[in-house]
Amino acid sequence: MNAAGLAVCVALAFASLAALALSLDRHHRTVLLGPVPRGRALSLRVGGWAGLALSLYAAIALAGWNFGPVQAMGAVTAAALGVAACLTFRPHWLRGAAVAALPLAAALLPLALAAH
């Protein structure tokens, strides 16, 4: 897997973990300054888990079954560090960073596939 493939996996994992964090009332109040509605919490959880599954799928597709799951767990670890740092030091940046991560992953996907 090349650097673009790793960036795709990290960006997908970052957006997914941010969605999962925002599904919690405590983080939702901090970032969006209000309680999380029940329907939004459910959609954030479903989207977060689906994004993590997509990140795992991308890692396996780009690196194979031998190294793909290891690459995916590294990407999730890096993304979790980014989400935790964002929630700790600049919580209001989390929504913008998560929204920016999705187009970044989409833009880097052709580069990752070309090198594959």
DOVEXTOR-255059 format. One record per residue (C-alpha): residue number from 0; x, y, z. Coordinates in Angstrom, 3 decimals. Layout:
BEGIN
<pt><k>NUM</k><xx>X</xx><yy>Y</yy><zz>Z</zz></pt>
...
This chain:
BEGIN
<pt><k>0</k><xx>0.000</xx><yy>0.000</yy><zz>0.000</zz></pt>
<pt><k>1</k><xx>1.259</xx><yy>3.450</yy><zz>-0.872</zz></pt>
<pt><k>2</k><xx>0.911</xx><yy>6.708</yy><zz>1.045</zz></pt>
<pt><k>3</k><xx>-2.272</xx><yy>7.676</yy><zz>-0.813</zz></pt>
<pt><k>4</k><xx>-3.891</xx><yy>4.387</yy><zz>0.186</zz></pt>
<pt><k>5</k><xx>-2.944</xx><yy>4.914</yy><zz>3.803</zz></pt>
<pt><k>6</k><xx>-4.307</xx><yy>8.475</yy><zz>3.671</zz></pt>
<pt><k>7</k><xx>-7.602</xx><yy>7.176</yy><zz>2.269</zz></pt>
<pt><k>8</k><xx>-7.926</xx><yy>4.706</yy><zz>5.140</zz></pt>
<pt><k>9</k><xx>-7.000</xx><yy>7.299</yy><zz>7.777</zz></pt>
<pt><k>10</k><xx>-9.421</xx><yy>9.882</yy><zz>6.344</zz></pt>
<pt><k>11</k><xx>-12.291</xx><yy>7.377</yy><zz>6.265</zz></pt>
<pt><k>12</k><xx>-11.507</xx><yy>6.229</yy><zz>9.796</zz></pt>
<pt><k>13</k><xx>-11.259</xx><yy>9.838</yy><zz>11.031</zz></pt>
<pt><k>14</k><xx>-14.673</xx><yy>10.770</yy><zz>9.631</zz></pt>
<pt><k>15</k><xx>-16.154</xx><yy>7.551</yy><zz>11.027</zz></pt>
<pt><k>16</k><xx>-14.740</xx><yy>7.994</yy><zz>14.509</zz></pt>
<pt><k>17</k><xx>-15.828</xx><yy>11.620</yy><zz>14.531</zz></pt>
<pt><k>18</k><xx>-19.368</xx><yy>10.502</yy><zz>13.687</zz></pt>
<pt><k>19</k><xx>-19.274</xx><yy>7.949</yy><zz>16.494</zz></pt>
<pt><k>20</k><xx>-17.986</xx><yy>10.579</yy><zz>18.917</zz></pt>
<pt><k>21</k><xx>-20.696</xx><yy>13.034</yy><zz>17.890</zz></pt>
<pt><k>22</k><xx>-23.344</xx><yy>10.388</yy><zz>18.510</zz></pt>
<pt><k>23</k><xx>-22.531</xx><yy>10.704</yy><zz>22.216</zz></pt>
<pt><k>24</k><xx>-24.438</xx><yy>13.447</yy><zz>24.005</zz></pt>
<pt><k>25</k><xx>-21.387</xx><yy>14.798</yy><zz>25.846</zz></pt>
<pt><k>26</k><xx>-19.328</xx><yy>15.362</yy><zz>22.697</zz></pt>
<pt><k>27</k><xx>-22.332</xx><yy>16.558</yy><zz>20.692</zz></pt>
<pt><k>28</k><xx>-23.021</xx><yy>19.245</yy><zz>23.308</zz></pt>
<pt><k>29</k><xx>-19.379</xx><yy>20.325</yy><zz>23.259</zz></pt>
<pt><k>30</k><xx>-19.010</xx><yy>20.470</yy><zz>19.478</zz></pt>
<pt><k>31</k><xx>-22.479</xx><yy>21.501</yy><zz>18.292</zz></pt>
<pt><k>32</k><xx>-23.662</xx><yy>23.285</yy><zz>21.460</zz></pt>
<pt><k>33</k><xx>-26.844</xx><yy>21.291</yy><zz>21.926</zz></pt>
<pt><k>34</k><xx>-28.207</xx><yy>17.884</yy><zz>22.814</zz></pt>
<pt><k>35</k><xx>-28.103</xx><yy>15.134</yy><zz>20.224</zz></pt>
<pt><k>36</k><xx>-31.552</xx><yy>14.246</yy><zz>18.856</zz></pt>
<pt><k>37</k><xx>-32.379</xx><yy>10.539</yy><zz>19.015</zz></pt>
<pt><k>38</k><xx>-32.642</xx><yy>10.094</yy><zz>15.242</zz></pt>
<pt><k>39</k><xx>-29.379</xx><yy>11.903</yy><zz>14.597</zz></pt>
<pt><k>40</k><xx>-27.574</xx><yy>9.787</yy><zz>17.181</zz></pt>
<pt><k>41</k><xx>-28.732</xx><yy>6.618</yy><zz>15.454</zz></pt>
<pt><k>42</k><xx>-27.720</xx><yy>7.858</yy><zz>12.005</zz></pt>
<pt><k>43</k><xx>-24.319</xx><yy>8.985</yy><zz>13.292</zz></pt>
<pt><k>44</k><xx>-23.724</xx><yy>5.564</yy><zz>14.831</zz></pt>
<pt><k>45</k><xx>-24.762</xx><yy>3.690</yy><zz>11.704</zz></pt>
<pt><k>46</k><xx>-22.675</xx><yy>6.001</yy><zz>9.519</zz></pt>
<pt><k>47</k><xx>-19.686</xx><yy>5.714</yy><zz>11.825</zz></pt>
<pt><k>48</k><xx>-19.685</xx><yy>1.918</yy><zz>11.863</zz></pt>
<pt><k>49</k><xx>-20.303</xx><yy>1.768</yy><zz>8.118</zz></pt>
<pt><k>50</k><xx>-17.358</xx><yy>4.108</yy><zz>7.553</zz></pt>
<pt><k>51</k><xx>-15.077</xx><yy>1.960</yy><zz>9.698</zz></pt>
<pt><k>52</k><xx>-16.136</xx><yy>-1.087</yy><zz>7.689</zz></pt>
<pt><k>53</k><xx>-15.426</xx><yy>0.834</yy><zz>4.480</zz></pt>
<pt><k>54</k><xx>-11.987</xx><yy>1.796</yy><zz>5.790</zz></pt>
<pt><k>55</k><xx>-11.246</xx><yy>-1.863</yy><zz>6.536</zz></pt>
<pt><k>56</k><xx>-12.479</xx><yy>-2.874</yy><zz>3.087</zz></pt>
<pt><k>57</k><xx>-10.289</xx><yy>-0.224</yy><zz>1.422</zz></pt>
<pt><k>58</k><xx>-7.224</xx><yy>-1.379</yy><zz>3.349</zz></pt>
<pt><k>59</k><xx>-7.818</xx><yy>-5.009</yy><zz>2.399</zz></pt>
<pt><k>60</k><xx>-8.485</xx><yy>-4.080</yy><zz>-1.235</zz></pt>
<pt><k>61</k><xx>-5.286</xx><yy>-2.034</yy><zz>-1.450</zz></pt>
<pt><k>62</k><xx>-2.924</xx><yy>-4.163</yy><zz>0.636</zz></pt>
<pt><k>63</k><xx>-4.427</xx><yy>-7.652</yy><zz>0.514</zz></pt>
<pt><k>64</k><xx>-5.484</xx><yy>-9.986</yy><zz>3.301</zz></pt>
<pt><k>65</k><xx>-1.956</xx><yy>-10.396</yy><zz>4.634</zz></pt>
<pt><k>66</k><xx>-1.292</xx><yy>-6.785</yy><zz>5.532</zz></pt>
<pt><k>67</k><xx>-4.658</xx><yy>-5.045</yy><zz>4.985</zz></pt>
<pt><k>68</k><xx>-6.169</xx><yy>-5.637</yy><zz>8.445</zz></pt>
<pt><k>69</k><xx>-2.932</xx><yy>-4.515</yy><zz>10.088</zz></pt>
<pt><k>70</k><xx>-2.931</xx><yy>-1.385</yy><zz>7.942</zz></pt>
<pt><k>71</k><xx>-6.581</xx><yy>-0.756</yy><zz>8.827</zz></pt>
<pt><k>72</k><xx>-5.933</xx><yy>-1.000</yy><zz>12.570</zz></pt>
<pt><k>73</k><xx>-3.022</xx><yy>1.405</yy><zz>12.231</zz></pt>
<pt><k>74</k><xx>-5.235</xx><yy>3.821</yy><zz>10.327</zz></pt>
<pt><k>75</k><xx>-7.951</xx><yy>3.577</yy><zz>12.989</zz></pt>
<pt><k>76</k><xx>-5.364</xx><yy>4.189</yy><zz>15.702</zz></pt>
<pt><k>77</k><xx>-4.027</xx><yy>7.295</yy><zz>13.953</zz></pt>
<pt><k>78</k><xx>-7.547</xx><yy>8.565</yy><zz>13.326</zz></pt>
<pt><k>79</k><xx>-8.540</xx><yy>7.967</yy><zz>16.953</zz></pt>
<pt><k>80</k><xx>-5.549</xx><yy>9.995</yy><zz>18.088</zz></pt>
<pt><k>81</k><xx>-6.631</xx><yy>12.815</yy><zz>15.776</zz></pt>
<pt><k>82</k><xx>-10.240</xx><yy>12.759</yy><zz>16.979</zz></pt>
<pt><k>83</k><xx>-9.169</xx><yy>12.639</yy><zz>20.636</zz></pt>
<pt><k>84</k><xx>-6.751</xx><yy>15.535</yy><zz>20.150</zz></pt>
<pt><k>85</k><xx>-9.379</xx><yy>17.543</yy><zz>18.324</zz></pt>
<pt><k>86</k><xx>-11.975</xx><yy>16.917</yy><zz>21.056</zz></pt>
<pt><k>87</k><xx>-9.463</xx><yy>17.831</yy><zz>23.740</zz></pt>
<pt><k>88</k><xx>-7.899</xx><yy>20.974</yy><zz>22.324</zz></pt>
<pt><k>89</k><xx>-10.203</xx><yy>22.330</yy><zz>19.579</zz></pt>
<pt><k>90</k><xx>-13.622</xx><yy>20.641</yy><zz>19.866</zz></pt>
<pt><k>91</k><xx>-15.356</xx><yy>23.065</yy><zz>17.503</zz></pt>
<pt><k>92</k><xx>-12.991</xx><yy>22.044</yy><zz>14.677</zz></pt>
<pt><k>93</k><xx>-14.126</xx><yy>18.416</yy><zz>14.749</zz></pt>
<pt><k>94</k><xx>-17.176</xx><yy>18.826</yy><zz>12.516</zz></pt>
<pt><k>95</k><xx>-15.249</xx><yy>20.711</yy><zz>9.844</zz></pt>
<pt><k>96</k><xx>-12.333</xx><yy>18.295</yy><zz>9.958</zz></pt>
<pt><k>97</k><xx>-14.623</xx><yy>15.280</yy><zz>9.651</zz></pt>
<pt><k>98</k><xx>-16.525</xx><yy>16.806</yy><zz>6.748</zz></pt>
<pt><k>99</k><xx>-13.232</xx><yy>17.688</yy><zz>5.024</zz></pt>
<pt><k>100</k><xx>-11.898</xx><yy>14.146</yy><zz>5.483</zz></pt>
<pt><k>101</k><xx>-14.517</xx><yy>12.594</yy><zz>3.198</zz></pt>
<pt><k>102</k><xx>-13.683</xx><yy>14.608</yy><zz>0.034</zz></pt>
<pt><k>103</k><xx>-10.006</xx><yy>14.134</yy><zz>0.826</zz></pt>
<pt><k>104</k><xx>-10.491</xx><yy>10.359</yy><zz>0.831</zz></pt>
<pt><k>105</k><xx>-12.453</xx><yy>10.550</yy><zz>-2.414</zz></pt>
<pt><k>106</k><xx>-9.771</xx><yy>12.703</yy><zz>-4.048</zz></pt>
<pt><k>107</k><xx>-6.942</xx><yy>10.388</yy><zz>-2.998</zz></pt>
<pt><k>108</k><xx>-8.696</xx><yy>7.175</yy><zz>-3.979</zz></pt>
<pt><k>109</k><xx>-7.724</xx><yy>7.376</yy><zz>-7.698</zz></pt>
<pt><k>110</k><xx>-4.087</xx><yy>7.923</yy><zz>-6.701</zz></pt>
<pt><k>111</k><xx>-4.208</xx><yy>4.914</yy><zz>-4.414</zz></pt>
<pt><k>112</k><xx>-5.798</xx><yy>2.736</yy><zz>-7.064</zz></pt>
<pt><k>113</k><xx>-3.363</xx><yy>3.893</yy><zz>-9.772</zz></pt>
<pt><k>114</k><xx>-0.385</xx><yy>2.833</yy><zz>-7.693</zz></pt>
<pt><k>115</k><xx>-2.037</xx><yy>-0.459</yy><zz>-6.788</zz></pt>
